[in-house]
Amino acid sequence: MSDIKSRAQGIEPSARARNVNEIADKSANIYESLAIVSHRARQLSVQLKKELQGKLEEFSSATDSLEEINENKEQIEISKFYERLPNPAVIALKEFMEDELHFRYRDEDERR
C-alpha cells in the first residue's frame, strides 16, 4: 500500500484535459478504457481508505474526551496527508496510460 502513496505523490493532484483518442487506443474503445480505469480507481480507493483507517486507529484511545479529540495532532497530520493525495481516478488513469495497469477479458469471445 505504501507503493500507492509513493507513486501518487509524483502526480499532479488536479484534473486536466486528456486526449480521448490516446485513451481509446489502449483498448478496444473509449468506454472499455474508462471501465478499466474506473475499476482500478475503486480498488485504489478501498486500499487507501483501509490504510488511512488503520493509521488513525493507532492513535485512537479507548477514552476519547472532547479535549483529546481536539489535541490529537498526529491524526490531523495523517488526514491532511491523505487529503493532498490525488484522486484515485487520476492515479488509475496515469497507471493505465503508462501501461502499468494490466487487464484481461474473462472470456476471449467478449473481446471485440
N, C-alpha and C positions, 0 to 999 in steps of 0.2 A: 504494500500500500504506500509505503514511503516513496516508491518509484513513481507513482502517480503524481505525488506532490512535487518531486524534483523536476519531472518533465513539465508540469503545469506552471512552474514558476518562470519559465522562459517564454511563455506565451503571453501575448498582449491580451489583457482581460476584456477589452471592449470588442464588440462585434464589428465586422467590416464587410464590405461588399465582396462577393466571390464570383468567379466566372462559373456559371451554371454548366457550361459545356465541359469544363475540366472535371467537374464533379460527376457528371453523367458518364464520362468516358471511363471511369474507374469500374463500372459495372454495366449491366445491360441498358439501364435508363436512369433518369434522374430520380424517379420515385423509389426505385430499388436502392440507389445510393443513399438517399435520405433515410430509408427504413433501416439500413445497416448502421448509419451514423446514430440514429435515434436509439437503436437497441444498445449500442455501446455507451451512449450518454447515460442511459438508465443504469447500466452496470456501474459506471464510474460514480454516479450519484449515490447509489446504495453503498459502495465501498467507502467513499469519503464520509458519508453520514455515520456509518458504523465506526470508523476510525475517530471521528470527532466525538461521538458519544462515549467511546472508550476512554479517550483522553480526559474528557470533562468529568467522568466518573471517578478518575484517580484523585481529583481534588475535592470531590464532594464529601461531606461528613454526615454522620447519622443524625446529628443535632443541628439542623440548619435554623439559625435565627435570622432575623432581618438584618442585623449588623454584619453577620458573617457573609451573607449574600452580597452585600454592597462592597465588602472589603476583599473579596477573593479576586485579586488582580490576575492571577495565573489563568483562571478560566476566561477572563475578559481578553487577555492577550491571545490565547489559543483561538477563541472565537473570531477575533479580528483577523488572525492569520488566514483562517479558512474562508472568511468573507472576501478577502482580497484575491483568492484563487479564481481563475477564470471559470466561467460556466462550464459544466460537464459537456454540453453540446459543442462548445468551442474546442475543448480538448479532443473530443471524439472526431470532429471534422479534421483537425490537424493530423491526428493519427491516420485517418482514412486517406487523406491527400498525400501523405508521406509514405504510404504503403506499409505502415506499421500495424495495420489492422487487417487480419486475415478473416475471410468469411467463406462459407461453403453452403451449398444447397443441400437440403435434406434428401432430395430425390433428383437425379440428373434430368428427369423428364420435365421438371419445373424450370429448368434453365432454358430460356428463350424458346 
